[in-house]
């Protein structure tokens, strides 16, 4: 999946301080420092946009861990949290 294909499926936006931001406030085009972390759920994916509030680039593992922890807090996973299907 390309980055542009994932944008319509962004459901949450958070920074590395776990501050949630409104998806409608997301600036397009996305900065290259914003990681899109996604899980395939049925026919449509769910993506979490993750970035650093310090304006540094997160690596893929950091972004995935932040997104997974956020979704776990929201009880999004039915069972144990799983690895992301996409990190773009």
PyMOL Python script that loads the backbone (N, CA, C, O; Angstrom):
from pymol import cmd

cmd.read_pdbstr("""\
ATOM      1  N   UNK A   1       0.845  -1.174   0.000  1.00  0.00           N
ATOM      2  CA  UNK A   1       0.000   0.000   0.000  1.00  0.00           C
ATOM      3  C   UNK A   1       0.893   1.240   0.000  1.00  0.00           C
ATOM      4  O   UNK A   1       1.886   1.313   0.724  1.00  0.00           O
ATOM      5  N   UNK A   2       0.519   2.195  -0.817  1.00  0.00           N
ATOM      6  CA  UNK A   2       1.265   3.451  -0.878  1.00  0.00           C
ATOM      7  C   UNK A   2       0.728   4.418   0.173  1.00  0.00           C
ATOM      8  O   UNK A   2      -0.406   4.297   0.638  1.00  0.00           O
ATOM      9  N   UNK A   3       1.563   5.368   0.526  1.00  0.00           N
ATOM     10  CA  UNK A   3       1.207   6.377   1.524  1.00  0.00           C
ATOM     11  C   UNK A   3      -0.081   7.113   1.149  1.00  0.00           C
ATOM     12  O   UNK A   3      -0.948   7.325   1.997  1.00  0.00           O
ATOM     13  N   UNK A   4      -0.199   7.494  -0.104  1.00  0.00           N
ATOM     14  CA  UNK A   4      -1.391   8.226  -0.551  1.00  0.00           C
ATOM     15  C   UNK A   4      -2.659   7.374  -0.442  1.00  0.00           C
ATOM     16  O   UNK A   4      -3.744   7.906  -0.209  1.00  0.00           O
ATOM     17  N   UNK A   5      -2.524   6.054  -0.609  1.00  0.00           N
ATOM     18  CA  UNK A   5      -3.671   5.155  -0.473  1.00  0.00           C
ATOM     19  C   UNK A   5      -4.132   5.026   0.977  1.00  0.00           C
ATOM     20  O   UNK A   5      -5.308   4.771   1.239  1.00  0.00           O
ATOM     21  N   UNK A   6      -3.203   5.201   1.918  1.00  0.00           N
ATOM     22  CA  UNK A   6      -3.511   5.016   3.340  1.00  0.00           C
ATOM     23  C   UNK A   6      -4.193   6.229   3.966  1.00  0.00           C
ATOM     24  O   UNK A   6      -4.909   6.088   4.957  1.00  0.00           O
ATOM     25  N   UNK A   7      -3.985   7.402   3.411  1.00  0.00           N
ATOM     26  CA  UNK A   7      -4.480   8.644   4.020  1.00  0.00           C
ATOM     27  C   UNK A   7      -5.987   8.617   4.316  1.00  0.00           C
ATOM     28  O   UNK A   7      -6.380   9.055   5.398  1.00  0.00           O
ATOM     29  N   UNK A   8      -6.840   8.134   3.427  1.00  0.00           N
ATOM     30  CA  UNK A   8      -8.282   8.131   3.752  1.00  0.00           C
ATOM     31  C   UNK A   8      -8.651   7.222   4.927  1.00  0.00           C
ATOM     32  O   UNK A   8      -9.737   7.349   5.491  1.00  0.00           O
ATOM     33  N   UNK A   9      -7.765   6.320   5.291  1.00  0.00           N
ATOM     34  CA  UNK A   9      -8.054   5.361   6.354  1.00  0.00           C
ATOM     35  C   UNK A   9      -7.456   5.757   7.698  1.00  0.00           C
ATOM     36  O   UNK A   9      -7.463   4.954   8.630  1.00  0.00           O
ATOM     37  N   UNK A  10      -6.935   6.985   7.821  1.00  0.00           N
ATOM     38  CA  UNK A  10      -6.394   7.454   9.098  1.00  0.00           C
ATOM     39  C   UNK A  10      -7.561   7.708  10.046  1.00  0.00           C
ATOM     40  O   UNK A  10      -8.438   8.525   9.767  1.00  0.00           O
ATOM     41  N   UNK A  11      -7.556   7.000  11.161  1.00  0.00           N
ATOM     42  CA  UNK A  11      -8.624   7.151  12.156  1.00  0.00           C
ATOM     43  C   UNK A  11      -8.175   7.923  13.381  1.00  0.00           C
ATOM     44  O   UNK A  11      -8.988   8.557  14.054  1.00  0.00           O
ATOM     45  N   UNK A  12      -6.882   7.871  13.673  1.00  0.00           N
ATOM     46  CA  UNK A  12      -6.348   8.543  14.850  1.00  0.00           C
ATOM     47  C   UNK A  12      -5.044   9.231  14.501  1.00  0.00           C
ATOM     48  O   UNK A  12      -4.306   8.786  13.621  1.00  0.00           O
ATOM     49  N   UNK A  13      -4.765  10.328  15.204  1.00  0.00           N
ATOM     50  CA  UNK A  13      -3.507  11.063  15.051  1.00  0.00           C
ATOM     51  C   UNK A  13      -2.950  11.309  16.447  1.00  0.00           C
ATOM     52  O   UNK A  13      -3.623  11.893  17.296  1.00  0.00           O
ATOM     53  N   UNK A  14      -1.725  10.865  16.680  1.00  0.00           N
ATOM     54  CA  UNK A  14      -1.113  11.044  17.997  1.00  0.00           C
ATOM     55  C   UNK A  14       0.355  11.401  17.842  1.00  0.00           C
ATOM     56  O   UNK A  14       0.993  11.083  16.838  1.00  0.00           O
ATOM     57  N   UNK A  15       0.868  12.066  18.854  1.00  0.00           N
ATOM     58  CA  UNK A  15       2.305  12.317  18.868  1.00  0.00           C
ATOM     59  C   UNK A  15       2.953  11.382  19.892  1.00  0.00           C
ATOM     60  O   UNK A  15       2.271  10.612  20.569  1.00  0.00           O
ATOM     61  N   UNK A  16       4.265  11.463  19.990  1.00  0.00           N
ATOM     62  CA  UNK A  16       4.965  10.522  20.858  1.00  0.00           C
ATOM     63  C   UNK A  16       4.796  10.834  22.347  1.00  0.00           C
ATOM     64  O   UNK A  16       5.315  10.102  23.189  1.00  0.00           O
ATOM     65  N   UNK A  17       4.086  11.896  22.679  1.00  0.00           N
ATOM     66  CA  UNK A  17       3.709  12.169  24.068  1.00  0.00           C
ATOM     67  C   UNK A  17       2.301  11.638  24.340  1.00  0.00           C
ATOM     68  O   UNK A  17       1.726  11.887  25.400  1.00  0.00           O
ATOM     69  N   UNK A  18       1.758  10.907  23.374  1.00  0.00           N
ATOM     70  CA  UNK A  18       0.422  10.311  23.413  1.00  0.00           C
ATOM     71  C   UNK A  18      -0.698  11.351  23.470  1.00  0.00           C
ATOM     72  O   UNK A  18      -1.793  11.077  23.959  1.00  0.00           O
ATOM     73  N   UNK A  19      -0.405  12.537  22.965  1.00  0.00           N
ATOM     74  CA  UNK A  19      -1.449  13.549  22.826  1.00  0.00           C
ATOM     75  C   UNK A  19      -2.210  13.260  21.539  1.00  0.00           C
ATOM     76  O   UNK A  19      -1.619  13.131  20.467  1.00  0.00           O
ATOM     77  N   UNK A  20      -3.525  13.161  21.662  1.00  0.00           N
ATOM     78  CA  UNK A  20      -4.357  12.871  20.492  1.00  0.00           C
ATOM     79  C   UNK A  20      -4.714  14.172  19.788  1.00  0.00           C
ATOM     80  O   UNK A  20      -5.021  15.180  20.425  1.00  0.00           O
ATOM     81  N   UNK A  21      -4.668  14.130  18.466  1.00  0.00           N
ATOM     82  CA  UNK A  21      -4.991  15.283  17.644  1.00  0.00           C
ATOM     83  C   UNK A  21      -6.161  14.925  16.739  1.00  0.00           C
ATOM     84  O   UNK A  21      -6.378  13.752  16.434  1.00  0.00           O
ATOM     85  N   UNK A  22      -6.909  15.923  16.313  1.00  0.00           N
ATOM     86  CA  UNK A  22      -8.056  15.696  15.444  1.00  0.00           C
ATOM     87  C   UNK A  22      -7.578  15.365  14.033  1.00  0.00           C
ATOM     88  O   UNK A  22      -6.704  16.045  13.496  1.00  0.00           O
ATOM     89  N   UNK A  23      -8.140  14.337  13.443  1.00  0.00           N
ATOM     90  CA  UNK A  23      -7.768  13.931  12.087  1.00  0.00           C
ATOM     91  C   UNK A  23      -8.015  15.071  11.097  1.00  0.00           C
ATOM     92  O   UNK A  23      -7.257  15.237  10.142  1.00  0.00           O
ATOM     93  N   UNK A  24      -9.054  15.843  11.319  1.00  0.00           N
ATOM     94  CA  UNK A  24      -9.380  16.953  10.419  1.00  0.00           C
ATOM     95  C   UNK A  24      -8.297  18.033  10.409  1.00  0.00           C
ATOM     96  O   UNK A  24      -8.203  18.804   9.455  1.00  0.00           O
ATOM     97  N   UNK A  25      -7.477  18.094  11.466  1.00  0.00           N
ATOM     98  CA  UNK A  25      -6.415  19.089  11.550  1.00  0.00           C
ATOM     99  C   UNK A  25      -5.113  18.626  10.909  1.00  0.00           C
ATOM    100  O   UNK A  25      -4.139  19.377  10.867  1.00  0.00           O
ATOM    101  N   UNK A  26      -5.093  17.405  10.416  1.00  0.00           N
ATOM    102  CA  UNK A  26      -3.888  16.857   9.804  1.00  0.00           C
ATOM    103  C   UNK A  26      -3.555  17.637   8.544  1.00  0.00           C
ATOM    104  O   UNK A  26      -4.396  17.787   7.657  1.00  0.00           O
ATOM    105  N   UNK A  27      -2.348  18.125   8.470  1.00  0.00           N
ATOM    106  CA  UNK A  27      -1.914  18.937   7.333  1.00  0.00           C
ATOM    107  C   UNK A  27      -1.532  18.032   6.162  1.00  0.00           C
ATOM    108  O   UNK A  27      -0.692  17.144   6.303  1.00  0.00           O
ATOM    109  N   UNK A  28      -2.149  18.264   5.017  1.00  0.00           N
ATOM    110  CA  UNK A  28      -1.806  17.518   3.808  1.00  0.00           C
ATOM    111  C   UNK A  28      -1.063  18.446   2.872  1.00  0.00           C
ATOM    112  O   UNK A  28      -1.460  19.607   2.775  1.00  0.00           O
ATOM    113  N   UNK A  29      -0.040  18.039   2.191  1.00  0.00           N
ATOM    114  CA  UNK A  29       0.534  16.699   2.230  1.00  0.00           C
ATOM    115  C   UNK A  29       1.229  16.443   3.559  1.00  0.00           C
ATOM    116  O   UNK A  29       1.748  17.361   4.194  1.00  0.00           O
ATOM    117  N   UNK A  30       1.229  15.189   3.962  1.00  0.00           N
ATOM    118  CA  UNK A  30       1.838  14.797   5.226  1.00  0.00           C
ATOM    119  C   UNK A  30       3.344  14.984   5.191  1.00  0.00           C
ATOM    120  O   UNK A  30       4.002  14.721   4.185  1.00  0.00           O
ATOM    121  N   UNK A  31       3.859  15.436   6.295  1.00  0.00           N
ATOM    122  CA  UNK A  31       5.307  15.528   6.456  1.00  0.00           C
ATOM    123  C   UNK A  31       5.900  14.121   6.381  1.00  0.00           C
ATOM    124  O   UNK A  31       5.245  13.148   6.753  1.00  0.00           O
ATOM    125  N   UNK A  32       7.112  14.018   5.912  1.00  0.00           N
ATOM    126  CA  UNK A  32       7.782  12.711   5.863  1.00  0.00           C
ATOM    127  C   UNK A  32       8.071  12.190   7.263  1.00  0.00           C
ATOM    128  O   UNK A  32       8.398  11.015   7.431  1.00  0.00           O
ATOM    129  N   UNK A  33       7.953  13.062   8.279  1.00  0.00           N
ATOM    130  CA  UNK A  33       8.189  12.642   9.668  1.00  0.00           C
ATOM    131  C   UNK A  33       6.970  11.977  10.290  1.00  0.00           C
ATOM    132  O   UNK A  33       7.052  11.443  11.396  1.00  0.00           O
ATOM    133  N   UNK A  34       5.842  12.004   9.593  1.00  0.00           N
ATOM    134  CA  UNK A  34       4.627  11.343  10.077  1.00  0.00           C
ATOM    135  C   UNK A  34       4.632   9.905   9.578  1.00  0.00           C
ATOM    136  O   UNK A  34       4.697   9.650   8.375  1.00  0.00           O
ATOM    137  N   UNK A  35       4.562   8.972  10.516  1.00  0.00           N
ATOM    138  CA  UNK A  35       4.488   7.550  10.165  1.00  0.00           C
ATOM    139  C   UNK A  35       3.026   7.124  10.190  1.00  0.00           C
ATOM    140  O   UNK A  35       2.276   7.508  11.087  1.00  0.00           O
ATOM    141  N   UNK A  36       2.634   6.345   9.220  1.00  0.00           N
ATOM    142  CA  UNK A  36       1.283   5.789   9.171  1.00  0.00           C
ATOM    143  C   UNK A  36       1.381   4.314   9.539  1.00  0.00           C
ATOM    144  O   UNK A  36       1.989   3.518   8.823  1.00  0.00           O
ATOM    145  N   UNK A  37       0.781   3.971  10.653  1.00  0.00           N
ATOM    146  CA  UNK A  37       0.839   2.606  11.178  1.00  0.00           C
ATOM    147  C   UNK A  37      -0.548   2.012  11.024  1.00  0.00           C
ATOM    148  O   UNK A  37      -1.524   2.564  11.533  1.00  0.00           O
ATOM    149  N   UNK A  38      -0.641   0.879  10.315  1.00  0.00           N
ATOM    150  CA  UNK A  38      -1.951   0.341   9.989  1.00  0.00           C
ATOM    151  C   UNK A  38      -2.146  -1.123  10.293  1.00  0.00           C
ATOM    152  O   UNK A  38      -1.211  -1.924  10.263  1.00  0.00           O
ATOM    153  N   UNK A  39      -3.383  -1.447  10.586  1.00  0.00           N
ATOM    154  CA  UNK A  39      -3.819  -2.828  10.791  1.00  0.00           C
ATOM    155  C   UNK A  39      -4.957  -3.100   9.829  1.00  0.00           C
ATOM    156  O   UNK A  39      -5.867  -2.285   9.678  1.00  0.00           O
ATOM    157  N   UNK A  40      -4.898  -4.244   9.187  1.00  0.00           N
ATOM    158  CA  UNK A  40      -5.971  -4.656   8.285  1.00  0.00           C
ATOM    159  C   UNK A  40      -7.087  -5.248   9.129  1.00  0.00           C
ATOM    160  O   UNK A  40      -6.872  -6.223   9.849  1.00  0.00           O
ATOM    161  N   UNK A  41      -8.277  -4.667   9.045  1.00  0.00           N
ATOM    162  CA  UNK A  41      -9.409  -5.183   9.819  1.00  0.00           C
ATOM    163  C   UNK A  41     -10.562  -5.409   8.850  1.00  0.00           C
ATOM    164  O   UNK A  41     -11.302  -4.489   8.503  1.00  0.00           O
ATOM    165  N   UNK A  42     -10.686  -6.633   8.434  1.00  0.00           N
ATOM    166  CA  UNK A  42     -11.704  -6.938   7.433  1.00  0.00           C
ATOM    167  C   UNK A  42     -11.267  -6.414   6.079  1.00  0.00           C
ATOM    168  O   UNK A  42     -10.135  -6.637   5.648  1.00  0.00           O
ATOM    169  N   UNK A  43     -12.171  -5.716   5.413  1.00  0.00           N
ATOM    170  CA  UNK A  43     -11.866  -5.221   4.072  1.00  0.00           C
ATOM    171  C   UNK A  43     -11.140  -3.885   4.068  1.00  0.00           C
ATOM    172  O   UNK A  43     -10.520  -3.517   3.070  1.00  0.00           O
ATOM    173  N   UNK A  44     -11.212  -3.158   5.176  1.00  0.00           N
ATOM    174  CA  UNK A  44     -10.593  -1.838   5.222  1.00  0.00           C
ATOM    175  C   UNK A  44      -9.550  -1.781   6.333  1.00  0.00           C
ATOM    176  O   UNK A  44      -9.746  -2.356   7.404  1.00  0.00           O
ATOM    177  N   UNK A  45      -8.452  -1.095   6.079  1.00  0.00           N
ATOM    178  CA  UNK A  45      -7.448  -0.934   7.125  1.00  0.00           C
ATOM    179  C   UNK A  45      -7.809   0.212   8.072  1.00  0.00           C
ATOM    180  O   UNK A  45      -8.639   1.064   7.753  1.00  0.00           O
ATOM    181  N   UNK A  46      -7.178   0.212   9.226  1.00  0.00           N
ATOM    182  CA  UNK A  46      -7.252   1.324  10.156  1.00  0.00           C
ATOM    183  C   UNK A  46      -5.836   1.845  10.327  1.00  0.00           C
ATOM    184  O   UNK A  46      -4.921   1.070  10.606  1.00  0.00           O
ATOM    185  N   UNK A  47      -5.642   3.136  10.164  1.00  0.00           N
ATOM    186  CA  UNK A  47      -4.312   3.730  10.302  1.00  0.00           C
ATOM    187  C   UNK A  47      -4.274   4.731  11.439  1.00  0.00           C
ATOM    188  O   UNK A  47      -5.236   5.454  11.697  1.00  0.00           O
ATOM    189  N   UNK A  48      -3.136   4.751  12.109  1.00  0.00           N
ATOM    190  CA  UNK A  48      -2.841   5.739  13.135  1.00  0.00           C
ATOM    191  C   UNK A  48      -1.663   6.553  12.615  1.00  0.00           C
ATOM    192  O   UNK A  48      -0.613   5.998  12.292  1.00  0.00           O
ATOM    193  N   UNK A  49      -1.837   7.866  12.534  1.00  0.00           N
ATOM    194  CA  UNK A  49      -0.737   8.758  12.149  1.00  0.00           C
ATOM    195  C   UNK A  49       0.037   9.090  13.418  1.00  0.00           C
ATOM    196  O   UNK A  49      -0.541   9.545  14.405  1.00  0.00           O
ATOM    197  N   UNK A  50       1.350   8.859  13.387  1.00  0.00           N
ATOM    198  CA  UNK A  50       2.196   9.053  14.563  1.00  0.00           C
ATOM    199  C   UNK A  50       3.374   9.940  14.194  1.00  0.00           C
ATOM    200  O   UNK A  50       3.993   9.761  13.145  1.00  0.00           O
ATOM    201  N   UNK A  51       3.682  10.904  15.068  1.00  0.00           N
ATOM    202  CA  UNK A  51       4.856  11.748  14.852  1.00  0.00           C
ATOM    203  C   UNK A  51       5.410  12.184  16.197  1.00  0.00           C
ATOM    204  O   UNK A  51       4.789  11.961  17.236  1.00  0.00           O
ATOM    205  N   UNK A  52       6.574  12.804  16.172  1.00  0.00           N
ATOM    206  CA  UNK A  52       7.205  13.305  17.380  1.00  0.00           C
ATOM    207  C   UNK A  52       6.854  14.774  17.576  1.00  0.00           C
ATOM    208  O   UNK A  52       6.956  15.575  16.646  1.00  0.00           O
ATOM    209  N   UNK A  53       6.447  15.116  18.776  1.00  0.00           N
ATOM    210  CA  UNK A  53       6.163  16.525  19.056  1.00  0.00           C
ATOM    211  C   UNK A  53       7.444  17.357  19.082  1.00  0.00           C
ATOM    212  O   UNK A  53       7.390  18.586  19.042  1.00  0.00           O
ATOM    213  N   UNK A  54       8.595  16.684  19.151  1.00  0.00           N
ATOM    214  CA  UNK A  54       9.892  17.372  19.102  1.00  0.00           C
ATOM    215  C   UNK A  54      10.371  17.581  17.673  1.00  0.00           C
ATOM    216  O   UNK A  54      11.461  18.107  17.450  1.00  0.00           O
ATOM    217  N   UNK A  55       9.561  17.172  16.709  1.00  0.00           N
ATOM    218  CA  UNK A  55       9.869  17.320  15.288  1.00  0.00           C
ATOM    219  C   UNK A  55      11.116  16.555  14.854  1.00  0.00           C
ATOM    220  O   UNK A  55      11.882  17.018  14.009  1.00  0.00           O
ATOM    221  N   UNK A  56      11.306  15.374  15.448  1.00  0.00           N
ATOM    222  CA  UNK A  56      12.357  14.465  14.999  1.00  0.00           C
ATOM    223  C   UNK A  56      11.679  13.273  14.356  1.00  0.00           C
ATOM    224  O   UNK A  56      10.508  13.003  14.622  1.00  0.00           O
ATOM    225  N   UNK A  57      12.396  12.569  13.523  1.00  0.00           N
ATOM    226  CA  UNK A  57      11.795  11.421  12.841  1.00  0.00           C
ATOM    227  C   UNK A  57      11.839  10.191  13.734  1.00  0.00           C
ATOM    228  O   UNK A  57      12.894   9.829  14.253  1.00  0.00           O
ATOM    229  N   UNK A  58      10.695   9.556  13.908  1.00  0.00           N
ATOM    230  CA  UNK A  58      10.607   8.298  14.648  1.00  0.00           C
ATOM    231  C   UNK A  58      10.974   7.161  13.726  1.00  0.00           C
ATOM    232  O   UNK A  58      10.716   7.225  12.524  1.00  0.00           O
ATOM    233  N   UNK A  59      11.576   6.115  14.276  1.00  0.00           N
ATOM    234  CA  UNK A  59      11.799   4.951  13.421  1.00  0.00           C
ATOM    235  C   UNK A  59      10.519   4.116  13.411  1.00  0.00           C
ATOM    236  O   UNK A  59       9.615   4.334  14.217  1.00  0.00           O
ATOM    237  N   UNK A  60      10.459   3.166  12.495  1.00  0.00           N
ATOM    238  CA  UNK A  60       9.247   2.369  12.311  1.00  0.00           C
ATOM    239  C   UNK A  60       8.825   1.648  13.586  1.00  0.00           C
ATOM    240  O   UNK A  60       7.637   1.601  13.907  1.00  0.00           O
ATOM    241  N   UNK A  61       9.792   1.084  14.316  1.00  0.00           N
ATOM    242  CA  UNK A  61       9.471   0.336  15.532  1.00  0.00           C
ATOM    243  C   UNK A  61       8.886   1.241  16.609  1.00  0.00           C
ATOM    244  O   UNK A  61       7.932   0.859  17.286  1.00  0.00           O
ATOM    245  N   UNK A  62       9.445   2.433  16.774  1.00  0.00           N
ATOM    246  CA  UNK A  62       8.914   3.377  17.760  1.00  0.00           C
ATOM    247  C   UNK A  62       7.482   3.768  17.413  1.00  0.00           C
ATOM    248  O   UNK A  62       6.605   3.767  18.277  1.00  0.00           O
ATOM    249  N   UNK A  63       7.250   4.097  16.156  1.00  0.00           N
ATOM    250  CA  UNK A  63       5.919   4.506  15.722  1.00  0.00           C
ATOM    251  C   UNK A  63       4.913   3.379  15.919  1.00  0.00           C
ATOM    252  O   UNK A  63       3.794   3.618  16.373  1.00  0.00           O
ATOM    253  N   UNK A  64       5.300   2.165  15.584  1.00  0.00           N
ATOM    254  CA  UNK A  64       4.390   1.033  15.749  1.00  0.00           C
ATOM    255  C   UNK A  64       4.069   0.799  17.218  1.00  0.00           C
ATOM    256  O   UNK A  64       2.917   0.541  17.568  1.00  0.00           O
ATOM    257  N   UNK A  65       5.070   0.887  18.073  1.00  0.00           N
ATOM    258  CA  UNK A  65       4.842   0.684  19.508  1.00  0.00           C
ATOM    259  C   UNK A  65       3.899   1.750  20.077  1.00  0.00           C
ATOM    260  O   UNK A  65       3.013   1.432  20.869  1.00  0.00           O
ATOM    261  N   UNK A  66       4.082   2.990  19.684  1.00  0.00           N
ATOM    262  CA  UNK A  66       3.222   4.077  20.145  1.00  0.00           C
ATOM    263  C   UNK A  66       1.778   3.848  19.683  1.00  0.00           C
ATOM    264  O   UNK A  66       0.839   3.985  20.467  1.00  0.00           O
ATOM    265  N   UNK A  67       1.613   3.499  18.410  1.00  0.00           N
ATOM    266  CA  UNK A  67       0.272   3.259  17.867  1.00  0.00           C
ATOM    267  C   UNK A  67      -0.385   2.046  18.523  1.00  0.00           C
ATOM    268  O   UNK A  67      -1.570   2.087  18.855  1.00  0.00           O
ATOM    269  N   UNK A  68       0.367   0.983  18.709  1.00  0.00           N
ATOM    270  CA  UNK A  68      -0.185  -0.231  19.329  1.00  0.00           C
ATOM    271  C   UNK A  68      -0.602   0.056  20.780  1.00  0.00           C
ATOM    272  O   UNK A  68      -1.673  -0.374  21.209  1.00  0.00           O
ATOM    273  N   UNK A  69       0.235   0.777  21.534  1.00  0.00           N
ATOM    274  CA  UNK A  69      -0.112   1.127  22.916  1.00  0.00           C
ATOM    275  C   UNK A  69      -1.373   1.985  22.966  1.00  0.00           C
ATOM    276  O   UNK A  69      -2.228   1.797  23.831  1.00  0.00           O
ATOM    277  N   UNK A  70      -1.480   2.927  22.034  1.00  0.00           N
ATOM    278  CA  UNK A  70      -2.654   3.794  21.969  1.00  0.00           C
ATOM    279  C   UNK A  70      -3.919   2.973  21.714  1.00  0.00           C
ATOM    280  O   UNK A  70      -4.926   3.151  22.400  1.00  0.00           O
ATOM    281  N   UNK A  71      -3.866   2.078  20.732  1.00  0.00           N
ATOM    282  CA  UNK A  71      -5.047   1.264  20.421  1.00  0.00           C
ATOM    283  C   UNK A  71      -5.362   0.272  21.535  1.00  0.00           C
ATOM    284  O   UNK A  71      -6.527  -0.053  21.763  1.00  0.00           O
ATOM    285  N   UNK A  72      -4.344  -0.205  22.224  1.00  0.00           N
ATOM    286  CA  UNK A  72      -4.559  -1.108  23.358  1.00  0.00           C
ATOM    287  C   UNK A  72      -5.296  -0.372  24.472  1.00  0.00           C
ATOM    288  O   UNK A  72      -6.214  -0.928  25.075  1.00  0.00           O
ATOM    289  N   UNK A  73      -4.907   0.866  24.752  1.00  0.00           N
ATOM    290  CA  UNK A  73      -5.605   1.669  25.765  1.00  0.00           C
ATOM    291  C   UNK A  73      -7.072   1.862  25.398  1.00  0.00           C
ATOM    292  O   UNK A  73      -7.934   1.913  26.276  1.00  0.00           O
ATOM    293  N   UNK A  74      -7.349   1.968  24.126  1.00  0.00           N
ATOM    294  CA  UNK A  74      -8.721   2.160  23.647  1.00  0.00           C
ATOM    295  C   UNK A  74      -9.469   0.831  23.501  1.00  0.00           C
ATOM    296  O   UNK A  74     -10.626   0.804  23.080  1.00  0.00           O
ATOM    297  N   UNK A  75      -8.793  -0.272  23.856  1.00  0.00           N
ATOM    298  CA  UNK A  75      -9.365  -1.622  23.763  1.00  0.00           C
ATOM    299  C   UNK A  75      -9.830  -1.945  22.345  1.00  0.00           C
ATOM    300  O   UNK A  75     -10.881  -2.553  22.140  1.00  0.00           O
ATOM    301  N   UNK A  76      -9.017  -1.522  21.367  1.00  0.00           N
ATOM    302  CA  UNK A  76      -9.347  -1.754  19.965  1.00  0.00           C
ATOM    303  C   UNK A  76      -9.126  -3.203  19.565  1.00  0.00           C
ATOM    304  O   UNK A  76      -9.863  -3.738  18.737  1.00  0.00           O
ATOM    305  N   UNK A  77      -8.123  -3.838  20.142  1.00  0.00           N
ATOM    306  CA  UNK A  77      -7.819  -5.229  19.802  1.00  0.00           C
ATOM    307  C   UNK A  77      -8.774  -6.158  20.541  1.00  0.00           C
ATOM    308  O   UNK A  77      -9.057  -5.956  21.722  1.00  0.00           O
ATOM    309  N   UNK A  78      -9.269  -7.177  19.843  1.00  0.00           N
ATOM    310  CA  UNK A  78     -10.193  -8.135  20.460  1.00  0.00           C
ATOM    311  C   UNK A  78      -9.467  -9.003  21.487  1.00  0.00           C
ATOM    312  O   UNK A  78     -10.016  -9.310  22.545  1.00  0.00           O
ATOM    313  N   UNK A  79      -8.257  -9.389  21.178  1.00  0.00           N
ATOM    314  CA  UNK A  79      -7.449 -10.217  22.078  1.00  0.00           C
ATOM    315  C   UNK A  79      -6.166  -9.460  22.393  1.00  0.00           C
ATOM    316  O   UNK A  79      -6.197  -8.279  22.740  1.00  0.00           O
ATOM    317  N   UNK A  80      -5.061 -10.139  22.270  1.00  0.00           N
ATOM    318  CA  UNK A  80      -3.751  -9.518  22.470  1.00  0.00           C
ATOM    319  C   UNK A  80      -3.431  -8.595  21.299  1.00  0.00           C
ATOM    320  O   UNK A  80      -3.807  -8.874  20.160  1.00  0.00           O
ATOM    321  N   UNK A  81      -2.737  -7.498  21.583  1.00  0.00           N
ATOM    322  CA  UNK A  81      -2.328  -6.608  20.476  1.00  0.00           C
ATOM    323  C   UNK A  81      -1.443  -7.352  19.475  1.00  0.00           C
ATOM    324  O   UNK A  81      -0.622  -8.187  19.854  1.00  0.00           O
ATOM    325  N   UNK A  82      -1.622  -7.040  18.217  1.00  0.00           N
ATOM    326  CA  UNK A  82      -0.854  -7.700  17.165  1.00  0.00           C
ATOM    327  C   UNK A  82       0.102  -6.705  16.525  1.00  0.00           C
ATOM    328  O   UNK A  82      -0.021  -5.492  16.700  1.00  0.00           O
ATOM    329  N   UNK A  83       1.046  -7.243  15.787  1.00  0.00           N
ATOM    330  CA  UNK A  83       1.961  -6.380  15.043  1.00  0.00           C
ATOM    331  C   UNK A  83       1.184  -5.690  13.914  1.00  0.00           C
ATOM    332  O   UNK A  83       0.217  -6.232  13.378  1.00  0.00           O
ATOM    333  N   UNK A  84       1.630  -4.502  13.577  1.00  0.00           N
ATOM    334  CA  UNK A  84       0.982  -3.756  12.502  1.00  0.00           C
ATOM    335  C   UNK A  84       1.195  -4.456  11.165  1.00  0.00           C
ATOM    336  O   UNK A  84       2.220  -5.101  10.944  1.00  0.00           O
ATOM    337  N   UNK A  85       0.235  -4.324  10.298  1.00  0.00           N
ATOM    338  CA  UNK A  85       0.349  -4.863   8.951  1.00  0.00           C
ATOM    339  C   UNK A  85       1.103  -3.894   8.032  1.00  0.00           C
ATOM    340  O   UNK A  85       1.714  -4.306   7.046  1.00  0.00           O
ATOM    341  N   UNK A  86       1.050  -2.602   8.369  1.00  0.00           N
ATOM    342  CA  UNK A  86       1.705  -1.583   7.557  1.00  0.00           C
ATOM    343  C   UNK A  86       2.393  -0.563   8.453  1.00  0.00           C
ATOM    344  O   UNK A  86       1.843  -0.160   9.478  1.00  0.00           O
ATOM    345  N   UNK A  87       3.584  -0.150   8.072  1.00  0.00           N
ATOM    346  CA  UNK A  87       4.226   1.028   8.638  1.00  0.00           C
ATOM    347  C   UNK A  87       4.786   1.786   7.443  1.00  0.00           C
ATOM    348  O   UNK A  87       5.751   1.368   6.803  1.00  0.00           O
ATOM    349  N   UNK A  88       4.150   2.906   7.172  1.00  0.00           N
ATOM    350  CA  UNK A  88       4.492   3.658   5.958  1.00  0.00           C
ATOM    351  C   UNK A  88       5.047   5.017   6.370  1.00  0.00           C
ATOM    352  O   UNK A  88       5.404   5.825   5.512  1.00  0.00           O
TER     353      UNK A  88
END
""", "prot")
cmd.dss("prot")
cmd.show_as("cartoon", "prot")
cmd.util.cbc("prot")
cmd.orient("prot")
